[in-house]
Amino acid sequence: MDAFALLAPAHAGATLFMTGLIWFVQVVHYPLFGRLGAPETKAYAQEHARRTGWVVGPVMLAELGLALALAARGGLLAWTSLGLLGVIWASTAWIQVPLHRRLSAAPNPATIERLIRTNWIRTAAWTLRAPLALALAAG
């Protein structure tokens, strides 16, 4: 069996998992930050960062490794998908993680609103990746 035949479904699974998760975070989880008072928001933000890393870290790393392997094989779909993943990783590193750090240190409504607003970058990119990942898996 071709390795691609195994990589593409695994990649699709990781991408679909992350797509569902980011929509939950965008629509449910992040808006709930605004329902807490400042002391609760600080503790909640700290615990969010600690717990979320255990859930998303392994899946994001697997998705990245699988996307790189698929792109190495070539093809417009694989490279487009990898480009969108680059957008996700850049947004996570340069926007969302710093905003989470701010919330953990000194929460305020403006930071929460910016987190919700800028997280649409990742939500859109994962949403666009989902059909690409399915197309790659379908061969």
Buried (B, 14 or more C-beta within 10 A) or exposed (E): EEEBEEBBBBBBBBBBBBBEBBEEBBEEBBBEBEEBEEEEBBEBBBEBBEEBEEEBEEBBEBBBBBBEBBBEEEEEBBBBBBBBBEBBBEBBEEBBEEBBBBBBEEBEEEBBBBBBEBBEBBBBBBBBBBBBBBBBBEE
